[in-house]
Amino acid sequence: MKHIIKVLVLCFSSSLFAQQYIELPHETPSNVQWEGGEKEYFSDIWQTQVVTNVSIPTLEVFAPENPNGTSVIVAPGGGLYALSIESEGKQVAKWLAERGITAFVLKYRLVPTGTDGVQEITEEGATNPMQIMQRVAPVLPLSVQDGLNAIANVRSNAQKYALDPNKIGFMGFSAGGAVTMGVAYNYNEKNRPDFLVPVYPWTTAQPVQTVPKDAPPMLIICATDDPLGLAAGSIELYSSWLKENKTVGLHMYSKGGHGFGMKQQNLPSDDWIQRFYDWWEVEIN
């Protein structure tokens, strides 16, 4: 009953901002097949609402009453087996929309899973971690393409949403951070992000690469005590942008763990999104 009430409250609060879903263009891959359709449920393992088995990429729009022209595409994390759709998605979008930033929550394509994708990645993580990487490998390029298509869609509809087509950001968490970096390394003129915010990015799935010549500004968020060991990759990512004299910032919290999103842990990392807003005001606004 407690879980049902929690879900109802989250759905009600999200509906105050959510206006529509946009299906993104995509091709059916020959090497990945989904069955059973997309699923959304409360995960007892992760103690949050999740979405799994995504085969059709979409954007959910969170439009503020008075848009300031900036937009952010938000890519939740979940190991590419799931999307932490509330803590790293809708709650982030709502916070941004309350401050005039138009937010788009991206459901990018995920590893095909059965009844409970969270249970699958949990069991494989404990018994066969290499299997996770094997299943992720053919899907991550699709997820990155979904991210690029999301930027192109927002830019082409900028006038409709009262947006500046040159102030489109991409923010991703964990696996969504891997998608963020895939976007950072593969854009063209039509789908180039104007700023990037990888939050504890999964750099083992998407390693640090050569910095593009016209690389956009970037703010990286992570915690030193990330149990997946992602602090080192975040520092390497920061250093790569810094070495090329690109605009970059890094907030590395001593504690925070992994997957904190909008969760409140009574730690300084709870305020990471305010630090993003401070950075945005100086570098982007």
Salt bridges, closest charged atoms under 4 A:
GLU38 OE2 - LYS107 NZ 2.84
ASP44 OD1 - HIS3 ND1 3.46
GLU60 OE1 - LYS90 NZ 3.84
GLU98 OE1 - ARG99 NH1 3.44
GLU120 OE1 - ARG135 NH2 3.14
GLU124 OE2 - ARG135 NH1 2.50
ASP146 OD1 - ARG109 NH2 2.82
ASP194 OD2 - ARG155 NH2 2.92
ASP194 OD1 - ARG192 NH1 3.65
ASP214 OD2 - ARG192 NE 3.59
ASP226 OD2 - HIS258 ND1 2.82
ASP278 OD2 - ARG275 NH2 2.85
